[in-house]
Amino acid sequence: MRLIIGGAYQGKLTYAKETYHITDGWVDGRICSREELSSCRGVHHFHEYIRRMAASEKQSAVLTDLERQADEFAHMLVKENPEIVVVSNELGYGIVPVEKTDRLWRELTGRICTCLAAKADEVVRVVCGIGIKIK
Amino acid sequence: MFQVITGGSGSGKSEYAENLVLSAGEGERIYVATMIPYGEEGRQRVERHRKLRAQKRFRTVECYTGLAELSFPQNGIVLLECVSNLTANEMYETNGAHEQTVEAILRGIDSLRAQVKHLFVVTNEVFSDGITYDEEMMRYIAYLGAINCALAQRADRVTEVVCGIPVKVKDGK
Protein backbone atom coordinates (compact mmCIF):
# COMPACT_ATOMS: atom_id res chain seq x y z
CA MET A 1 0.00 0.00 0.00
CA ARG A 2 1.30 3.42 -0.92
CA LEU A 3 0.16 6.84 0.24
CA ILE A 4 0.70 10.03 -1.76
CA ILE A 5 -0.16 13.26 0.01
CA GLY A 6 0.29 16.97 -0.55
CA GLY A 7 -1.58 20.21 -1.12
CA ALA A 8 -4.15 20.72 -3.87
CA TYR A 9 -2.88 20.98 -7.47
CA GLN A 10 0.63 19.76 -6.68
CA GLY A 11 0.74 17.02 -9.32
CA LYS A 12 0.14 14.14 -6.94
CA LEU A 13 -1.86 11.98 -9.36
CA THR A 14 0.59 12.51 -12.24
CA TYR A 15 3.43 11.66 -9.90
CA ALA A 16 1.69 8.45 -8.78
CA LYS A 17 0.79 7.38 -12.33
CA GLU A 18 4.33 7.91 -13.58
CA THR A 19 6.20 6.57 -10.59
CA TYR A 20 4.18 3.41 -10.18
CA HIS A 21 3.39 2.90 -13.90
CA ILE A 22 -0.34 2.75 -13.26
CA THR A 23 -2.26 4.26 -16.16
CA ASP A 24 -5.65 2.65 -15.63
CA GLY A 25 -7.61 1.20 -12.76
CA TRP A 26 -7.92 4.55 -10.98
CA VAL A 27 -11.12 5.57 -9.25
CA ASP A 28 -12.15 9.07 -8.19
CA GLY A 29 -12.92 9.62 -4.50
CA ARG A 30 -15.57 12.21 -5.44
CA ILE A 31 -17.79 9.57 -7.04
CA CYS A 32 -16.50 6.05 -6.41
CA SER A 33 -18.30 3.43 -4.33
CA ARG A 34 -17.01 1.61 -1.27
CA GLU A 35 -16.74 -1.57 -3.39
CA GLU A 36 -14.62 0.17 -6.01
CA LEU A 37 -12.20 1.21 -3.27
CA SER A 38 -11.52 -2.40 -2.43
CA SER A 39 -10.83 -3.45 -6.01
CA CYS A 40 -9.17 -0.44 -7.69
CA ARG A 41 -5.44 -0.07 -8.29
CA GLY A 42 -5.49 3.49 -7.06
CA VAL A 43 -7.83 6.17 -5.72
CA HIS A 44 -7.36 9.90 -6.12
CA HIS A 45 -9.34 12.69 -4.40
CA PHE A 46 -9.37 10.28 -1.48
CA HIS A 47 -10.16 13.17 0.91
CA GLU A 48 -13.40 13.70 -1.01
CA TYR A 49 -14.36 10.09 -0.42
CA ILE A 50 -13.84 10.75 3.30
CA ARG A 51 -16.02 13.84 3.08
CA ARG A 52 -18.87 11.77 1.66
CA MET A 53 -18.27 9.07 4.22
CA ALA A 54 -18.28 11.56 7.11
CA ALA A 55 -21.50 13.14 5.82
CA SER A 56 -23.27 9.80 5.62
CA GLU A 57 -22.24 8.68 9.09
CA LYS A 58 -23.93 10.65 11.83
CA GLN A 59 -21.79 9.13 14.55
CA SER A 60 -18.78 10.97 13.14
CA ALA A 61 -20.07 13.91 15.18
CA VAL A 62 -18.35 12.39 18.20
CA LEU A 63 -14.78 13.64 18.21
CA THR A 64 -13.51 11.23 20.83
CA ASP A 65 -14.55 8.38 18.55
CA LEU A 66 -12.66 9.63 15.49
CA GLU A 67 -9.49 7.73 16.20
CA ARG A 68 -11.26 4.41 16.43
CA GLN A 69 -13.27 5.09 13.26
CA ALA A 70 -10.18 6.15 11.38
CA ASP A 71 -8.24 3.12 12.51
CA GLU A 72 -11.03 0.70 11.60
CA PHE A 73 -11.50 2.21 8.16
CA ALA A 74 -7.77 2.25 7.38
CA HIS A 75 -7.41 -1.30 8.62
CA MET A 76 -10.30 -2.57 6.44
CA LEU A 77 -9.06 -0.74 3.36
CA VAL A 78 -5.54 -2.14 3.59
CA LYS A 79 -6.87 -5.62 4.33
CA GLU A 80 -9.21 -5.59 1.32
CA ASN A 81 -6.82 -3.90 -1.07
CA PRO A 82 -3.23 -4.32 0.12
CA GLU A 83 -1.70 -2.98 -3.12
CA ILE A 84 -3.80 0.19 -3.37
CA VAL A 85 -2.22 3.59 -4.11
CA VAL A 86 -4.03 6.29 -2.14
CA VAL A 87 -3.74 9.90 -3.30
CA SER A 88 -5.09 12.47 -0.85
CA ASN A 89 -4.91 16.19 -0.22
CA GLU A 90 -3.45 17.37 3.06
CA LEU A 91 -6.23 19.37 4.66
CA GLY A 92 -4.90 20.43 8.03
CA TYR A 93 -2.80 23.43 7.01
CA GLY A 94 -5.32 26.22 7.42
CA ILE A 95 -7.40 28.03 9.98
CA VAL A 96 -9.91 25.90 11.87
CA PRO A 97 -13.06 25.88 9.69
CA VAL A 98 -16.20 27.61 10.93
CA GLU A 99 -18.53 24.71 10.03
CA LYS A 100 -18.51 21.77 12.40
CA THR A 101 -18.88 19.24 9.54
CA ASP A 102 -15.79 20.75 7.87
CA ARG A 103 -13.83 20.49 11.10
CA LEU A 104 -14.78 16.84 11.52
CA TRP A 105 -14.01 16.03 7.89
CA ARG A 106 -10.61 17.69 8.12
CA GLU A 107 -9.77 15.90 11.32
CA LEU A 108 -11.04 12.52 10.08
CA THR A 109 -8.97 12.86 6.89
CA GLY A 110 -5.86 13.61 8.96
CA ARG A 111 -6.44 10.66 11.27
CA ILE A 112 -7.18 8.21 8.44
CA CYS A 113 -4.11 9.31 6.50
CA THR A 114 -2.01 8.98 9.67
CA CYS A 115 -3.31 5.40 10.17
CA LEU A 116 -2.70 4.59 6.50
CA ALA A 117 0.80 6.06 6.70
CA ALA A 118 1.60 3.80 9.64
CA LYS A 119 0.60 0.75 7.56
CA ALA A 120 2.02 1.96 4.24
CA ASP A 121 5.08 0.52 2.53
CA GLU A 122 5.82 3.98 1.20
CA VAL A 123 4.60 7.52 1.93
CA VAL A 124 5.41 10.30 -0.52
CA ARG A 125 4.64 13.98 -0.10
CA VAL A 126 4.34 15.87 -3.39
CA VAL A 127 5.29 19.55 -3.45
CA CYS A 128 5.29 21.43 -6.79
CA GLY A 129 5.16 18.13 -8.63
CA ILE A 130 8.22 16.77 -6.85
CA GLY A 131 7.82 13.72 -4.69
CA ILE A 132 9.65 13.60 -1.37
CA LYS A 133 9.67 10.17 0.14
CA ILE A 134 9.01 10.56 3.85
CA LYS A 135 8.66 6.85 4.55
CA MET B 1 17.06 20.78 24.76
CA PHE B 2 14.38 22.95 23.24
CA GLN B 3 12.39 21.35 20.47
CA VAL B 4 9.53 22.71 18.37
CA ILE B 5 7.00 20.30 16.88
CA THR B 6 4.76 21.64 14.16
CA GLY B 7 2.29 20.25 11.64
CA GLY B 8 -1.23 20.52 10.36
CA SER B 9 -4.41 19.63 12.17
CA GLY B 10 -4.90 15.90 12.68
CA SER B 11 -1.31 15.08 11.75
CA GLY B 12 -0.38 13.23 14.94
CA LYS B 13 1.77 16.05 16.42
CA SER B 14 0.61 15.50 20.00
CA GLU B 15 1.31 11.81 20.10
CA TYR B 16 4.72 12.34 18.54
CA ALA B 17 5.56 15.11 21.05
CA GLU B 18 4.39 13.01 24.01
CA ASN B 19 6.65 10.18 22.90
CA LEU B 20 9.58 12.60 22.76
CA VAL B 21 8.92 13.48 26.39
CA LEU B 22 8.75 9.81 27.33
CA SER B 23 12.15 9.18 25.78
CA ALA B 24 13.74 12.32 27.25
CA GLY B 25 15.02 10.53 30.34
CA GLU B 26 14.64 11.29 34.04
CA GLY B 27 12.70 14.28 35.27
CA GLU B 28 9.25 15.52 36.16
CA ARG B 29 6.88 15.35 33.18
CA ILE B 30 4.71 18.42 33.02
CA TYR B 31 2.01 19.12 30.46
CA VAL B 32 1.15 22.78 29.97
CA ALA B 33 -2.42 22.82 28.68
CA THR B 34 -3.43 26.01 26.92
CA MET B 35 -6.83 25.26 25.44
CA ILE B 36 -9.83 26.81 27.13
CA PRO B 37 -12.48 24.10 26.74
CA TYR B 38 -15.30 26.16 25.24
CA GLY B 39 -18.50 24.21 24.54
CA GLU B 40 -19.08 20.52 23.95
CA GLU B 41 -16.55 20.16 21.11
CA GLY B 42 -13.85 21.91 23.16
CA ARG B 43 -14.56 19.58 26.05
CA GLN B 44 -14.30 16.55 23.73
CA ARG B 45 -10.99 17.81 22.35
CA VAL B 46 -9.52 18.22 25.83
CA GLU B 47 -10.87 14.78 26.76
CA ARG B 48 -9.22 13.21 23.71
CA HIS B 49 -5.85 14.68 24.67
CA ARG B 50 -6.31 13.57 28.30
CA LYS B 51 -6.91 10.01 27.13
CA LEU B 52 -3.79 10.13 24.96
CA ARG B 53 -1.77 11.25 27.98
CA ALA B 54 -3.26 8.81 30.47
CA GLN B 55 -0.66 6.30 31.71
CA LYS B 56 2.17 8.62 30.71
CA ARG B 57 2.55 10.22 34.16
CA PHE B 58 2.21 13.88 33.31
CA ARG B 59 1.36 16.59 35.80
CA THR B 60 -0.99 18.99 34.04
CA VAL B 61 -0.59 22.74 34.50
CA GLU B 62 -3.28 24.88 32.93
CA CYS B 63 -2.02 28.10 31.45
CA TYR B 64 -4.29 30.19 29.27
CA THR B 65 -2.41 33.50 29.46
CA GLY B 66 0.64 34.92 31.24
CA LEU B 67 3.04 32.01 30.75
CA ALA B 68 5.96 34.17 31.92
CA GLU B 69 4.46 34.37 35.44
CA LEU B 70 4.67 30.61 36.06
CA SER B 71 7.48 28.77 37.81
CA PHE B 72 8.62 25.30 36.91
CA PRO B 73 11.03 22.83 38.54
CA GLN B 74 14.60 22.55 37.31
CA ASN B 75 14.21 18.85 36.50
CA GLY B 76 11.05 19.51 34.48
CA ILE B 77 10.50 17.87 31.11
CA VAL B 78 7.80 20.13 29.81
CA LEU B 79 5.40 19.72 26.93
CA LEU B 80 3.52 22.87 26.01
CA GLU B 81 0.55 22.44 23.73
CA CYS B 82 -0.30 24.39 21.76
CA VAL B 83 1.09 27.79 20.72
CA SER B 84 -1.89 28.39 18.42
CA ASN B 85 -4.26 28.32 21.42
CA LEU B 86 -1.95 30.39 23.56
CA THR B 87 -1.81 33.02 20.81
CA ALA B 88 -5.60 33.20 20.53
CA ASN B 89 -5.91 33.44 24.32
CA GLU B 90 -3.40 36.29 24.61
CA MET B 91 -5.13 38.12 21.77
CA TYR B 92 -8.75 37.70 22.78
CA GLU B 93 -9.05 36.98 26.51
CA THR B 94 -9.69 40.06 28.67
CA ASN B 95 -6.51 39.49 30.72
CA GLY B 96 -4.46 38.72 27.60
CA ALA B 97 -1.58 40.70 26.13
CA HIS B 98 -3.60 41.85 23.06
CA GLU B 99 -1.25 43.94 20.83
CA GLN B 100 1.75 42.61 22.77
CA THR B 101 0.85 38.97 22.13
CA VAL B 102 4.00 38.03 20.22
CA GLU B 103 6.29 39.55 22.87
CA ALA B 104 4.29 38.03 25.74
CA ILE B 105 4.45 34.53 24.33
CA LEU B 106 8.15 34.71 23.47
CA ARG B 107 8.85 36.06 26.97
CA GLY B 108 6.85 33.13 28.38
CA ILE B 109 8.72 30.54 26.34
CA ASP B 110 12.10 32.12 27.16
CA SER B 111 11.27 32.06 30.87
CA LEU B 112 10.14 28.44 30.67
CA ARG B 113 13.16 27.42 28.64
CA ALA B 114 15.53 28.96 31.20
CA GLN B 115 13.87 27.10 34.09
CA VAL B 116 13.54 23.50 32.95
CA LYS B 117 15.64 20.62 31.71
CA HIS B 118 13.86 19.96 28.42
CA LEU B 119 11.13 21.88 26.68
CA PHE B 120 8.95 20.59 23.85
CA VAL B 121 6.57 23.08 22.28
CA VAL B 122 3.79 22.07 19.89
CA THR B 123 2.58 24.63 17.38
CA ASN B 124 0.42 24.56 14.31
CA GLU B 125 0.61 25.20 10.60
CA VAL B 126 -2.42 27.36 9.75
CA PHE B 127 -0.87 29.31 6.91
CA SER B 128 -1.74 27.48 3.71
CA ASP B 129 -5.46 27.60 2.99
CA GLY B 130 -5.05 30.67 0.78
CA ILE B 131 -8.17 32.32 2.16
CA THR B 132 -8.19 36.03 2.98
CA TYR B 133 -10.01 36.31 6.29
CA ASP B 134 -11.13 39.46 8.08
CA GLU B 135 -8.54 41.79 9.58
CA GLU B 136 -8.69 40.24 13.03
CA MET B 137 -8.05 36.71 11.73
CA MET B 138 -5.24 37.90 9.44
CA ARG B 139 -3.64 39.51 12.47
CA TYR B 140 -3.87 36.19 14.32
CA ILE B 141 -2.20 34.39 11.41
CA ALA B 142 0.55 37.02 11.26
CA TYR B 143 1.19 36.80 15.04
CA LEU B 144 1.35 33.02 15.00
CA GLY B 145 3.68 33.08 11.99
CA ALA B 146 6.01 35.54 13.73
CA ILE B 147 5.99 33.46 16.92
CA ASN B 148 6.71 30.24 15.04
CA CYS B 149 9.67 31.83 13.25
CA ALA B 150 11.09 33.20 16.49
CA LEU B 151 10.66 29.85 18.26
CA ALA B 152 12.34 27.98 15.42
CA GLN B 153 15.28 30.37 15.63
CA ARG B 154 15.74 29.56 19.33
CA ALA B 155 15.11 25.83 18.96
CA ASP B 156 17.73 23.10 18.93
CA ARG B 157 15.44 21.08 16.74
CA VAL B 158 12.31 21.70 14.67
CA THR B 159 10.22 18.80 13.41
CA GLU B 160 7.16 18.85 11.21
CA VAL B 161 4.84 15.88 11.69
CA VAL B 162 3.17 14.72 8.48
CA CYS B 163 0.64 11.87 8.78
CA GLY B 164 2.38 10.81 11.98
CA ILE B 165 5.81 10.81 10.28
CA PRO B 166 8.46 13.18 11.65
CA VAL B 167 10.04 15.34 8.93
CA LYS B 168 13.18 17.20 9.97
CA VAL B 169 13.06 20.97 9.49
CA LYS B 170 15.99 22.00 11.67
CA ASP B 171 18.55 19.93 13.51
CA GLY B 172 21.18 21.68 15.61
CA LYS B 173 21.66 25.39 16.17
Interface residues (C-beta under 8 A of the other chain):
Chain A: L3 I5 G7 V62 L63 T64 L66 E67 E90 L91 G92 Y93 G94 I95 V96 K100 R103 R106 E107 L108 T109 G110 R111 C113 T114 L116 A117 A118 V123 R125 I134 K135
Chain B: G7 G8 S9 G10 S11 G12 E41 Q44 R45 E47 R48 K51 E125 V126 F127 S128 D129 G130 I131 Y133 M137 I141 V162 C163 G164 I165 V167
